[in-house]
C-alpha cells in the first residue's frame, strides 16, 4: 500500500535506509516523466490543505510524500544534503523540484520569489547541481588519454571546438558550461536564463570566474565532492550490455571500451550527456 507521511525527516529515514531492498536503476521502472526519470507521476497540489504530494517508487511500491507548500523550499534544501544522484533519495529530490516548478505561484509566501521568478529559481538550483556533477566528471575524464575518454564527451568536445573555430580548448569550467547549457537549452529559454558567453555564442568572451561564482558554488560542490569520495562509481558510466572478450588479457581493455559508450546510474549526468549519446 502507498505510504503517506508529512515529515521530511521520516521520509529521508525511509529512503536512505540500506535495509530496504531497493533495486538499482535502470531496473526501477520509474520513467513516466519524459526525460525526467525517477518520479512515478506528476506531483499534485491540494487547495484544501495547501500541500503538495510527490509519488516515487521504493522497493517496487509507490511511496507518497506530502509537504505543506510553504515548507517546500526548506524540504528541498534538506533533501539536497542527502541526494547523491541515484536511488530513491534522488527520486524524491526530482519530484520536489518538479513540484516547485509546477506550483511556485501557489506558495504565495511574502518576501520570497513568486510565479515565474520562483520557477526560475528552482531551475537555477537544478543547473547548479548539474554543473557540479558535470564539472567533477569532466575533470576526471581530462586525466585520461583522449582515446579512453567517454565517447559522448568526445562528441561534445568536438562540437565545442568547432564553435570555437577549430581551436583546441581544455578549460574544464567552460566545457562544463557548454555541456550543461546545451543539455538544458529549452528550459533556459523558457526561464530566460542568461547565457554565460557574452554575445550569446561560445565564440564570445567567457568568464570562468563568473561561472564559478554563479553555478559551481558551495555548499553544493562540497556535498557532491564528499558523495563522490564515498561512491566513486557515481562518476563511472557502466556498460549497457555484456562485455565480451576472447582472452583474459583483453578483459581490462574490453571493459574500458564498453564504459566509453556506457550509461550513468546518475540521472543528472544521463540528462547532461543525452544529447551526445548515440541512440
C-alpha atoms as an extended CHARMM CRD file, in Angstrom:
* protein
*
       279  EXT
         1         1  UNK       CA              0.0000000000        0.0000000000        0.0000000000  PROA      1               0.0000000000
         2         2  UNK       CA              1.1720000000        3.5570000000       -0.5730000000  PROA      2               0.0000000000
         3         3  UNK       CA              2.8830000000        5.1380000000        2.3900000000  PROA      3               0.0000000000
         4         4  UNK       CA              1.8800000000        8.7190000000        3.1790000000  PROA      4               0.0000000000
         5         5  UNK       CA              3.7960000000       11.0000000000        5.5270000000  PROA      5               0.0000000000
         6         6  UNK       CA              4.1570000000       14.7140000000        6.1210000000  PROA      6               0.0000000000
         7         7  UNK       CA              7.5560000000       14.5450000000        7.8160000000  PROA      7               0.0000000000
         8         8  UNK       CA             10.6570000000       15.2400000000        5.7440000000  PROA      8               0.0000000000
         9         9  UNK       CA             12.8020000000       13.5100000000        8.3530000000  PROA      9               0.0000000000
        10        10  UNK       CA             10.7820000000       10.3070000000        8.4430000000  PROA      10              0.0000000000
        11        11  UNK       CA             10.7510000000       10.0450000000        4.6580000000  PROA      11              0.0000000000
        12        12  UNK       CA             14.5030000000       10.5780000000        4.4650000000  PROA      12              0.0000000000
        13        13  UNK       CA             14.9560000000        7.8620000000        7.0660000000  PROA      13              0.0000000000
        14        14  UNK       CA             12.8930000000        5.5740000000        4.8600000000  PROA      14              0.0000000000
        15        15  UNK       CA             14.5980000000        6.2730000000        1.5370000000  PROA      15              0.0000000000
        16        16  UNK       CA             18.1410000000        6.2240000000        2.9380000000  PROA      16              0.0000000000
        17        17  UNK       CA             17.6980000000        3.0540000000        4.9950000000  PROA      17              0.0000000000
        18        18  UNK       CA             20.0630000000        0.4740000000        3.4680000000  PROA      18              0.0000000000
        19        19  UNK       CA             17.9490000000       -2.3740000000        4.8460000000  PROA      19              0.0000000000
        20        20  UNK       CA             15.3630000000       -1.6940000000        2.1400000000  PROA      20              0.0000000000
        21        21  UNK       CA             15.9130000000       -3.9730000000       -0.8950000000  PROA      21              0.0000000000
        22        22  UNK       CA             15.8790000000       -1.1310000000       -3.4010000000  PROA      22              0.0000000000
        23        23  UNK       CA             16.8970000000       -2.3180000000       -6.8840000000  PROA      23              0.0000000000
        24        24  UNK       CA             19.3620000000       -0.0470000000       -8.7100000000  PROA      24              0.0000000000
        25        25  UNK       CA             18.4260000000        1.9510000000      -11.7920000000  PROA      25              0.0000000000
        26        26  UNK       CA             17.6290000000        1.0340000000      -14.5850000000  PROA      26              0.0000000000
        27        27  UNK       CA             15.7630000000       -1.9040000000      -13.0460000000  PROA      27              0.0000000000
        28        28  UNK       CA             13.4540000000        0.5530000000      -11.2750000000  PROA      28              0.0000000000
        29        29  UNK       CA             10.6790000000        1.0910000000      -13.8190000000  PROA      29              0.0000000000
        30        30  UNK       CA             10.0300000000        4.7130000000      -12.9590000000  PROA      30              0.0000000000
        31        31  UNK       CA             10.3210000000        6.7170000000      -16.1680000000  PROA      31              0.0000000000
        32        32  UNK       CA              6.8410000000        8.2060000000      -16.5350000000  PROA      32              0.0000000000
        33        33  UNK       CA              8.0210000000       11.8040000000      -16.7360000000  PROA      33              0.0000000000
        34        34  UNK       CA              9.5280000000       12.1390000000      -20.2410000000  PROA      34              0.0000000000
        35        35  UNK       CA             13.2240000000       12.8240000000      -19.9080000000  PROA      35              0.0000000000
        36        36  UNK       CA             12.9120000000       13.1600000000      -16.1120000000  PROA      36              0.0000000000
        37        37  UNK       CA             13.3170000000        9.6790000000      -14.5850000000  PROA      37              0.0000000000
        38        38  UNK       CA             12.6370000000        8.5450000000      -11.0410000000  PROA      38              0.0000000000
        39        39  UNK       CA              9.1900000000       10.0750000000      -10.3830000000  PROA      39              0.0000000000
        40        40  UNK       CA              6.0790000000        7.9210000000      -10.7850000000  PROA      40              0.0000000000
        41        41  UNK       CA              3.5920000000       10.6480000000      -11.6710000000  PROA      41              0.0000000000
        42        42  UNK       CA              3.0360000000       14.3790000000      -11.7940000000  PROA      42              0.0000000000
        43        43  UNK       CA              3.0540000000       15.9810000000       -8.3160000000  PROA      43              0.0000000000
        44        44  UNK       CA             -0.3230000000       17.2570000000       -7.1420000000  PROA      44              0.0000000000
        45        45  UNK       CA             -1.4240000000       20.2540000000       -5.0740000000  PROA      45              0.0000000000
        46        46  UNK       CA             -4.3940000000       20.3430000000       -2.7050000000  PROA      46              0.0000000000
        47        47  UNK       CA             -6.0390000000       23.7280000000       -2.3480000000  PROA      47              0.0000000000
        48        48  UNK       CA             -7.8950000000       22.3960000000        0.6970000000  PROA      48              0.0000000000
        49        49  UNK       CA             -4.8970000000       21.5770000000        2.8980000000  PROA      49              0.0000000000
        50        50  UNK       CA             -2.2630000000       23.6000000000        0.9650000000  PROA      50              0.0000000000
        51        51  UNK       CA              0.0290000000       20.6070000000        0.4910000000  PROA      51              0.0000000000
        52        52  UNK       CA              1.8710000000       19.1750000000       -2.4780000000  PROA      52              0.0000000000
        53        53  UNK       CA              2.1930000000       15.4060000000       -2.9240000000  PROA      53              0.0000000000
        54        54  UNK       CA              5.0770000000       13.6250000000       -4.6620000000  PROA      54              0.0000000000
        55        55  UNK       CA              4.9950000000        9.9220000000       -5.5700000000  PROA      55              0.0000000000
        56        56  UNK       CA              8.1570000000        7.8670000000       -6.0430000000  PROA      56              0.0000000000
        57        57  UNK       CA              8.9070000000        4.1300000000       -6.0520000000  PROA      57              0.0000000000
        58        58  UNK       CA             10.5590000000        2.2630000000       -3.1980000000  PROA      58              0.0000000000
        59        59  UNK       CA             11.2970000000       -1.4710000000       -3.3880000000  PROA      59              0.0000000000
        60        60  UNK       CA              8.7920000000       -1.7230000000       -6.2250000000  PROA      60              0.0000000000
        61        61  UNK       CA              5.9560000000        0.0170000000       -4.3530000000  PROA      61              0.0000000000
        62        62  UNK       CA              4.6350000000        3.5990000000       -4.7110000000  PROA      62              0.0000000000
        63        63  UNK       CA              5.5840000000        5.8830000000       -1.8380000000  PROA      63              0.0000000000
        64        64  UNK       CA              3.7430000000        9.1910000000       -1.4990000000  PROA      64              0.0000000000
        65        65  UNK       CA              5.0800000000       12.1850000000        0.3580000000  PROA      65              0.0000000000
        66        66  UNK       CA              3.0560000000       15.2860000000        1.2840000000  PROA      66              0.0000000000
        67        67  UNK       CA              4.5260000000       18.5630000000        2.4860000000  PROA      67              0.0000000000
        68        68  UNK       CA              2.9770000000       21.9970000000        3.1470000000  PROA      68              0.0000000000
        69        69  UNK       CA              3.5970000000       24.2000000000        0.1190000000  PROA      69              0.0000000000
        70        70  UNK       CA              5.1930000000       26.9250000000        2.2690000000  PROA      70              0.0000000000
        71        71  UNK       CA              7.8010000000       24.4450000000        3.5600000000  PROA      71              0.0000000000
        72        72  UNK       CA              8.7330000000       23.1250000000        0.1120000000  PROA      72              0.0000000000
        73        73  UNK       CA             11.9160000000       25.1920000000       -0.3380000000  PROA      73              0.0000000000
        74        74  UNK       CA             13.1960000000       24.1810000000        3.1260000000  PROA      74              0.0000000000
        75        75  UNK       CA             12.4990000000       20.4900000000        2.4780000000  PROA      75              0.0000000000
        76        76  UNK       CA             14.2420000000       20.6620000000       -0.9130000000  PROA      76              0.0000000000
        77        77  UNK       CA             17.3420000000       22.1120000000        0.7190000000  PROA      77              0.0000000000
        78        78  UNK       CA             17.2680000000       19.3290000000        3.3250000000  PROA      78              0.0000000000
        79        79  UNK       CA             16.8900000000       16.5330000000        0.7440000000  PROA      79              0.0000000000
        80        80  UNK       CA             19.7230000000       18.0410000000       -1.3440000000  PROA      80              0.0000000000
        81        81  UNK       CA             22.1040000000       17.2420000000        1.5220000000  PROA      81              0.0000000000
        82        82  UNK       CA             21.3390000000       13.5250000000        1.1400000000  PROA      82              0.0000000000
        83        83  UNK       CA             20.8270000000       13.0870000000       -2.6240000000  PROA      83              0.0000000000
        84        84  UNK       CA             23.8040000000       11.6190000000       -4.4870000000  PROA      84              0.0000000000
        85        85  UNK       CA             22.2850000000       11.4280000000       -7.9550000000  PROA      85              0.0000000000
        86        86  UNK       CA             20.9330000000        7.8870000000       -7.6480000000  PROA      86              0.0000000000
        87        87  UNK       CA             18.2000000000        5.8810000000       -5.9770000000  PROA      87              0.0000000000
        88        88  UNK       CA             15.0380000000        6.8890000000       -4.1460000000  PROA      88              0.0000000000
        89        89  UNK       CA             16.5500000000        9.9560000000       -2.4550000000  PROA      89              0.0000000000
        90        90  UNK       CA             17.2870000000       11.4090000000       -5.8970000000  PROA      90              0.0000000000
        91        91  UNK       CA             13.7660000000       10.4290000000       -6.9610000000  PROA      91              0.0000000000
        92        92  UNK       CA             12.3540000000       12.4380000000       -4.0760000000  PROA      92              0.0000000000
        93        93  UNK       CA             14.5210000000       15.4530000000       -4.9760000000  PROA      93              0.0000000000
        94        94  UNK       CA             13.4360000000       15.2770000000       -8.6330000000  PROA      94              0.0000000000
        95        95  UNK       CA              9.7910000000       15.1410000000       -7.5540000000  PROA      95              0.0000000000
        96        96  UNK       CA             10.1510000000       18.0910000000       -5.1860000000  PROA      96              0.0000000000
        97        97  UNK       CA             11.9280000000       20.1530000000       -7.8570000000  PROA      97              0.0000000000
        98        98  UNK       CA              9.1480000000       19.3200000000      -10.3070000000  PROA      98              0.0000000000
        99        99  UNK       CA              6.5180000000       20.3210000000       -7.7210000000  PROA      99              0.0000000000
       100       100  UNK       CA              8.3140000000       23.6260000000       -7.1680000000  PROA      100             0.0000000000
       101       101  UNK       CA              8.2530000000       24.3370000000      -10.8960000000  PROA      101             0.0000000000
       102       102  UNK       CA              4.5460000000       23.4820000000      -11.1150000000  PROA      102             0.0000000000
       103       103  UNK       CA              3.2170000000       25.1940000000       -8.0030000000  PROA      103             0.0000000000
       104       104  UNK       CA              5.5480000000       28.1130000000       -7.2890000000  PROA      104             0.0000000000
       105       105  UNK       CA              2.6830000000       30.5910000000       -7.6470000000  PROA      105             0.0000000000
       106       106  UNK       CA              0.5640000000       28.7960000000       -5.0270000000  PROA      106             0.0000000000
       107       107  UNK       CA              3.2430000000       29.1520000000       -2.3520000000  PROA      107             0.0000000000
       108       108  UNK       CA              2.3440000000       32.8350000000       -2.0120000000  PROA      108             0.0000000000
       109       109  UNK       CA              4.9970000000       33.4570000000        0.6320000000  PROA      109             0.0000000000
       110       110  UNK       CA              5.5610000000       37.1650000000        1.2680000000  PROA      110             0.0000000000
       111       111  UNK       CA              9.1130000000       38.3090000000        0.6840000000  PROA      111             0.0000000000
       112       112  UNK       CA             10.0260000000       35.2770000000       -1.4540000000  PROA      112             0.0000000000
       113       113  UNK       CA             10.0870000000       34.7670000000       -5.2370000000  PROA      113             0.0000000000
       114       114  UNK       CA              6.6830000000       34.0340000000       -6.7730000000  PROA      114             0.0000000000
       115       115  UNK       CA              5.3590000000       32.8540000000      -10.1230000000  PROA      115             0.0000000000
       116       116  UNK       CA              7.9360000000       32.7830000000      -12.9270000000  PROA      116             0.0000000000
       117       117  UNK       CA             10.6270000000       34.1220000000      -10.6230000000  PROA      117             0.0000000000
       118       118  UNK       CA             10.1960000000       31.1730000000       -8.2320000000  PROA      118             0.0000000000
       119       119  UNK       CA             10.1540000000       28.6750000000      -11.1100000000  PROA      119             0.0000000000
       120       120  UNK       CA             13.3170000000       30.2430000000      -12.4860000000  PROA      120             0.0000000000
       121       121  UNK       CA             14.9470000000       29.9420000000       -9.0690000000  PROA      121             0.0000000000
       122       122  UNK       CA             14.0460000000       26.2370000000       -8.9270000000  PROA      122             0.0000000000
       123       123  UNK       CA             15.5640000000       25.6590000000      -12.3690000000  PROA      123             0.0000000000
       124       124  UNK       CA             18.7580000000       27.5500000000      -11.4550000000  PROA      124             0.0000000000
       125       125  UNK       CA             19.0910000000       25.2280000000       -8.4420000000  PROA      125             0.0000000000
       126       126  UNK       CA             18.9190000000       22.2590000000      -10.8310000000  PROA      126             0.0000000000
       127       127  UNK       CA             21.5250000000       23.8980000000      -13.1000000000  PROA      127             0.0000000000
       128       128  UNK       CA             23.8950000000       24.2510000000      -10.1550000000  PROA      128             0.0000000000
       129       129  UNK       CA             23.6510000000       20.5620000000       -9.3200000000  PROA      129             0.0000000000
       130       130  UNK       CA             24.0960000000       19.6040000000      -12.9700000000  PROA      130             0.0000000000
       131       131  UNK       CA             27.1230000000       21.8980000000      -13.2570000000  PROA      131             0.0000000000
       132       132  UNK       CA             28.7330000000       20.4360000000      -10.1340000000  PROA      132             0.0000000000
       133       133  UNK       CA             28.3180000000       16.7990000000      -11.2370000000  PROA      133             0.0000000000
       134       134  UNK       CA             29.4270000000       17.5810000000      -14.7910000000  PROA      134             0.0000000000
       135       135  UNK       CA             32.4960000000       19.5240000000      -13.6520000000  PROA      135             0.0000000000
       136       136  UNK       CA             33.6380000000       16.6070000000      -11.4790000000  PROA      136             0.0000000000
       137       137  UNK       CA             33.1950000000       14.2060000000      -14.3890000000  PROA      137             0.0000000000
       138       138  UNK       CA             34.9910000000       16.4420000000      -16.8960000000  PROA      138             0.0000000000
       139       139  UNK       CA             37.9440000000       16.8350000000      -14.5100000000  PROA      139             0.0000000000
       140       140  UNK       CA             38.1380000000       13.0510000000      -14.1390000000  PROA      140             0.0000000000
       141       141  UNK       CA             37.9870000000       12.4090000000      -17.8920000000  PROA      141             0.0000000000
       142       142  UNK       CA             40.6050000000       15.0420000000      -18.6760000000  PROA      142             0.0000000000
       143       143  UNK       CA             43.1230000000       12.9530000000      -16.6950000000  PROA      143             0.0000000000
       144       144  UNK       CA             42.7100000000       10.0510000000      -19.1420000000  PROA      144             0.0000000000
       145       145  UNK       CA             44.2920000000        9.6350000000      -22.5760000000  PROA      145             0.0000000000
       146       146  UNK       CA             41.9550000000       11.1170000000      -25.1820000000  PROA      146             0.0000000000
       147       147  UNK       CA             41.2990000000        7.7020000000      -26.7260000000  PROA      147             0.0000000000
       148       148  UNK       CA             39.9260000000        6.4020000000      -23.3950000000  PROA      148             0.0000000000
       149       149  UNK       CA             37.5400000000        9.2800000000      -22.6280000000  PROA      149             0.0000000000
       150       150  UNK       CA             33.7650000000        8.9480000000      -22.5710000000  PROA      150             0.0000000000
       151       151  UNK       CA             32.5660000000        8.9660000000      -26.2050000000  PROA      151             0.0000000000
       152       152  UNK       CA             29.6250000000       11.3990000000      -25.6840000000  PROA      152             0.0000000000
       153       153  UNK       CA             32.0870000000       13.7930000000      -24.0230000000  PROA      153             0.0000000000
       154       154  UNK       CA             34.4030000000       13.4690000000      -27.0250000000  PROA      154             0.0000000000
       155       155  UNK       CA             31.4920000000       14.2850000000      -29.3600000000  PROA      155             0.0000000000
       156       156  UNK       CA             30.5090000000       17.3000000000      -27.2790000000  PROA      156             0.0000000000
       157       157  UNK       CA             34.1210000000       18.4910000000      -27.1410000000  PROA      157             0.0000000000
       158       158  UNK       CA             34.4500000000       18.2620000000      -30.9280000000  PROA      158             0.0000000000
       159       159  UNK       CA             31.3050000000       20.3650000000      -31.3430000000  PROA      159             0.0000000000
       160       160  UNK       CA             32.6440000000       22.8150000000      -28.7710000000  PROA      160             0.0000000000
       161       161  UNK       CA             35.9460000000       23.1410000000      -30.6720000000  PROA      161             0.0000000000
       162       162  UNK       CA             34.0160000000       23.6120000000      -33.9230000000  PROA      162             0.0000000000
       163       163  UNK       CA             32.1340000000       26.5230000000      -32.3920000000  PROA      163             0.0000000000
       164       164  UNK       CA             35.4740000000       27.8170000000      -31.1160000000  PROA      164             0.0000000000
       165       165  UNK       CA             36.6090000000       27.9540000000      -34.7770000000  PROA      165             0.0000000000
       166       166  UNK       CA             38.6720000000       24.7690000000      -34.5330000000  PROA      166             0.0000000000
       167       167  UNK       CA             40.9280000000       25.7990000000      -31.6660000000  PROA      167             0.0000000000
       168       168  UNK       CA             41.9410000000       23.2010000000      -29.0820000000  PROA      168             0.0000000000
       169       169  UNK       CA             40.2500000000       24.0760000000      -25.8230000000  PROA      169             0.0000000000
       170       170  UNK       CA             40.6170000000       22.3400000000      -22.4700000000  PROA      170             0.0000000000
       171       171  UNK       CA             39.1910000000       24.7920000000      -19.9480000000  PROA      171             0.0000000000
       172       172  UNK       CA             37.2750000000       22.4080000000      -17.6590000000  PROA      172             0.0000000000
       173       173  UNK       CA             34.9380000000       25.1560000000      -16.4700000000  PROA      173             0.0000000000
       174       174  UNK       CA             33.9690000000       26.3690000000      -19.9450000000  PROA      174             0.0000000000
       175       175  UNK       CA             33.4920000000       22.8240000000      -21.2650000000  PROA      175             0.0000000000
       176       176  UNK       CA             31.2270000000       22.1830000000      -18.2660000000  PROA      176             0.0000000000
       177       177  UNK       CA             29.2200000000       25.3110000000      -19.0710000000  PROA      177             0.0000000000
       178       178  UNK       CA             28.8930000000       24.2200000000      -22.7010000000  PROA      178             0.0000000000
       179       179  UNK       CA             27.6060000000       20.7570000000      -21.7420000000  PROA      179             0.0000000000
       180       180  UNK       CA             25.1120000000       21.9390000000      -19.1320000000  PROA      180             0.0000000000
       181       181  UNK       CA             23.7400000000       24.8990000000      -21.0560000000  PROA      181             0.0000000000
       182       182  UNK       CA             23.3510000000       22.7570000000      -24.1690000000  PROA      182             0.0000000000
       183       183  UNK       CA             21.5190000000       19.9890000000      -22.2800000000  PROA      183             0.0000000000
       184       184  UNK       CA             19.0090000000       22.4110000000      -20.7640000000  PROA      184             0.0000000000
       185       185  UNK       CA             18.7040000000       24.9080000000      -23.6020000000  PROA      185             0.0000000000
       186       186  UNK       CA             14.9010000000       24.6860000000      -23.8810000000  PROA      186             0.0000000000
       187       187  UNK       CA             14.4780000000       25.3130000000      -20.1450000000  PROA      187             0.0000000000
       188       188  UNK       CA             16.9920000000       28.1750000000      -20.3010000000  PROA      188             0.0000000000
       189       189  UNK       CA             14.9360000000       29.8650000000      -22.9930000000  PROA      189             0.0000000000
       190       190  UNK       CA             11.7180000000       29.2620000000      -21.0530000000  PROA      190             0.0000000000
       191       191  UNK       CA             13.0610000000       30.9050000000      -17.8900000000  PROA      191             0.0000000000
       192       192  UNK       CA             15.2550000000       33.4280000000      -19.7430000000  PROA      192             0.0000000000
       193       193  UNK       CA             18.4890000000       32.3320000000      -18.0910000000  PROA      193             0.0000000000
       194       194  UNK       CA             21.3540000000       34.4860000000      -19.2880000000  PROA      194             0.0000000000
       195       195  UNK       CA             23.9510000000       32.7820000000      -21.4630000000  PROA      195             0.0000000000
       196       196  UNK       CA             27.4090000000       32.6440000000      -19.7770000000  PROA      196             0.0000000000
       197       197  UNK       CA             29.0460000000       33.8040000000      -23.0210000000  PROA      197             0.0000000000
       198       198  UNK       CA             28.8200000000       37.4980000000      -23.7060000000  PROA      198             0.0000000000
       199       199  UNK       CA             27.0360000000       37.9020000000      -27.0170000000  PROA      199             0.0000000000
       200       200  UNK       CA             25.2430000000       34.5490000000      -26.6900000000  PROA      200             0.0000000000
       201       201  UNK       CA             27.6310000000       32.1740000000      -28.5250000000  PROA      201             0.0000000000
       202       202  UNK       CA             30.7420000000       30.2650000000      -27.4370000000  PROA      202             0.0000000000
       203       203  UNK       CA             32.8430000000       32.4060000000      -29.7700000000  PROA      203             0.0000000000
       204       204  UNK       CA             32.2510000000       35.3250000000      -27.4410000000  PROA      204             0.0000000000
       205       205  UNK       CA             34.0190000000       36.0830000000      -24.1840000000  PROA      205             0.0000000000
       206       206  UNK       CA             33.5550000000       33.6000000000      -21.3300000000  PROA      206             0.0000000000
       207       207  UNK       CA             34.4610000000       34.2890000000      -17.7160000000  PROA      207             0.0000000000
       208       208  UNK       CA             35.3730000000       31.1670000000      -15.7390000000  PROA      208             0.0000000000
       209       209  UNK       CA             35.3560000000       33.2770000000      -12.5950000000  PROA      209             0.0000000000
       210       210  UNK       CA             31.7600000000       34.4000000000      -13.1700000000  PROA      210             0.0000000000
       211       211  UNK       CA             30.5710000000       30.8480000000      -13.9250000000  PROA      211             0.0000000000
       212       212  UNK       CA             32.3140000000       29.5020000000      -10.8380000000  PROA      212             0.0000000000
       213       213  UNK       CA             30.7460000000       32.2030000000       -8.6910000000  PROA      213             0.0000000000
       214       214  UNK       CA             27.2500000000       31.7070000000      -10.1100000000  PROA      214             0.0000000000
       215       215  UNK       CA             26.9690000000       27.9480000000      -10.6740000000  PROA      215             0.0000000000
       216       216  UNK       CA             29.8570000000       25.9960000000       -9.0850000000  PROA      216             0.0000000000
       217       217  UNK       CA             29.0270000000       27.1380000000       -5.5840000000  PROA      217             0.0000000000
       218       218  UNK       CA             29.3590000000       25.8870000000       -2.0440000000  PROA      218             0.0000000000
       219       219  UNK       CA             27.7530000000       24.0600000000       -0.3120000000  PROA      219             0.0000000000
       220       220  UNK       CA             26.5970000000       22.1500000000       -3.4180000000  PROA      220             0.0000000000
       221       221  UNK       CA             30.0850000000       21.4050000000       -4.7630000000  PROA      221             0.0000000000
       222       222  UNK       CA             31.2610000000       20.3460000000       -1.3070000000  PROA      222             0.0000000000
       223       223  UNK       CA             28.3560000000       17.9370000000       -0.8430000000  PROA      223             0.0000000000
       224       224  UNK       CA             28.8710000000       16.3550000000       -4.2450000000  PROA      224             0.0000000000
       225       225  UNK       CA             32.6290000000       16.0430000000       -3.7630000000  PROA      225             0.0000000000
       226       226  UNK       CA             32.0580000000       14.1450000000       -0.4950000000  PROA      226             0.0000000000
       227       227  UNK       CA             29.4540000000       11.9030000000       -2.1400000000  PROA      227             0.0000000000
       228       228  UNK       CA             31.9080000000       11.0480000000       -4.9260000000  PROA      228             0.0000000000
       229       229  UNK       CA             34.6350000000       10.2450000000       -2.3830000000  PROA      229             0.0000000000
       230       230  UNK       CA             32.2500000000        7.7880000000       -0.7320000000  PROA      230             0.0000000000
       231       231  UNK       CA             30.9490000000        6.3550000000       -4.0170000000  PROA      231             0.0000000000
       232       232  UNK       CA             33.4150000000        6.8700000000       -6.9120000000  PROA      232             0.0000000000
       233       233  UNK       CA             31.1540000000        4.7700000000       -9.1490000000  PROA      233             0.0000000000
       234       234  UNK       CA             28.7350000000        7.7260000000       -9.2940000000  PROA      234             0.0000000000
       235       235  UNK       CA             31.0740000000        9.1860000000      -11.9530000000  PROA      235             0.0000000000
       236       236  UNK       CA             31.5080000000        5.9170000000      -13.8530000000  PROA      236             0.0000000000
       237       237  UNK       CA             29.3820000000        5.0850000000      -16.9120000000  PROA      237             0.0000000000
       238       238  UNK       CA             28.6320000000        1.3700000000      -16.9120000000  PROA      238             0.0000000000
       239       239  UNK       CA             28.3460000000       -0.8960000000      -19.9760000000  PROA      239             0.0000000000
       240       240  UNK       CA             24.8440000000       -1.1080000000      -21.4010000000  PROA      240             0.0000000000
       241       241  UNK       CA             25.1760000000       -4.7940000000      -22.3010000000  PROA      241             0.0000000000
       242       242  UNK       CA             27.5280000000       -7.6940000000      -21.6940000000  PROA      242             0.0000000000
       243       243  UNK       CA             31.2740000000       -7.1230000000      -22.0390000000  PROA      243             0.0000000000
       244       244  UNK       CA             32.7000000000       -9.7140000000      -24.4320000000  PROA      244             0.0000000000
       245       245  UNK       CA             36.3930000000      -10.6030000000      -24.7770000000  PROA      245             0.0000000000
       246       246  UNK       CA             38.2710000000      -13.6490000000      -26.0830000000  PROA      246             0.0000000000
       247       247  UNK       CA             41.2900000000      -13.8110000000      -23.7860000000  PROA      247             0.0000000000
       248       248  UNK       CA             41.8150000000      -12.8960000000      -20.1400000000  PROA      248             0.0000000000
       249       249  UNK       CA             44.4250000000      -10.2860000000      -21.0410000000  PROA      249             0.0000000000
       250       250  UNK       CA             41.7940000000       -8.4660000000      -23.1560000000  PROA      250             0.0000000000
       251       251  UNK       CA             39.3430000000       -8.0440000000      -20.2470000000  PROA      251             0.0000000000
       252       252  UNK       CA             40.5440000000       -4.6420000000      -18.9960000000  PROA      252             0.0000000000
       253       253  UNK       CA             40.6140000000       -3.0670000000      -22.4460000000  PROA      253             0.0000000000
       254       254  UNK       CA             37.2040000000       -4.5310000000      -23.3010000000  PROA      254             0.0000000000
       255       255  UNK       CA             35.7450000000       -3.0440000000      -20.1150000000  PROA      255             0.0000000000
       256       256  UNK       CA             37.2240000000        0.3930000000      -20.8500000000  PROA      256             0.0000000000
       257       257  UNK       CA             35.7900000000        0.3390000000      -24.3770000000  PROA      257             0.0000000000
       258       258  UNK       CA             32.3540000000       -0.7090000000      -23.1180000000  PROA      258             0.0000000000
       259       259  UNK       CA             32.3170000000        2.0420000000      -20.4790000000  PROA      259             0.0000000000
       260       260  UNK       CA             33.2310000000        4.6490000000      -23.0780000000  PROA      260             0.0000000000
       261       261  UNK       CA             29.7300000000        4.3920000000      -24.5050000000  PROA      261             0.0000000000
       262       262  UNK       CA             28.0620000000        3.2960000000      -21.2730000000  PROA      262             0.0000000000
       263       263  UNK       CA             25.1690000000        4.6330000000      -19.2060000000  PROA      263             0.0000000000
       264       264  UNK       CA             25.3580000000        6.5480000000      -15.9260000000  PROA      264             0.0000000000
       265       265  UNK       CA             23.4770000000        5.4620000000      -12.8360000000  PROA      265             0.0000000000
       266       266  UNK       CA             23.3720000000        9.1650000000      -12.0300000000  PROA      266             0.0000000000
       267       267  UNK       CA             20.2550000000       10.6190000000      -13.7610000000  PROA      267             0.0000000000
       268       268  UNK       CA             21.6570000000       14.1610000000      -13.8010000000  PROA      268             0.0000000000
       269       269  UNK       CA             24.7020000000       13.0730000000      -15.8050000000  PROA      269             0.0000000000
       270       270  UNK       CA             22.4380000000       10.9890000000      -18.0460000000  PROA      270             0.0000000000
       271       271  UNK       CA             20.4530000000       14.1440000000      -18.8310000000  PROA      271             0.0000000000
       272       272  UNK       CA             23.5680000000       16.2390000000      -19.4740000000  PROA      272             0.0000000000
       273       273  UNK       CA             25.0820000000       13.7260000000      -21.9210000000  PROA      273             0.0000000000
       274       274  UNK       CA             21.8510000000       12.5030000000      -23.5210000000  PROA      274             0.0000000000
       275       275  UNK       CA             22.1600000000       14.9310000000      -26.4900000000  PROA      275             0.0000000000
       276       276  UNK       CA             25.5390000000       13.3660000000      -27.3230000000  PROA      276             0.0000000000
       277       277  UNK       CA             24.6180000000        9.7180000000      -26.8200000000  PROA      277             0.0000000000
       278       278  UNK       CA             24.1440000000        7.5330000000      -29.8780000000  PROA      278             0.0000000000
       279       279  UNK       CA             20.6390000000        6.1260000000      -29.6020000000  PROA      279             0.0000000000
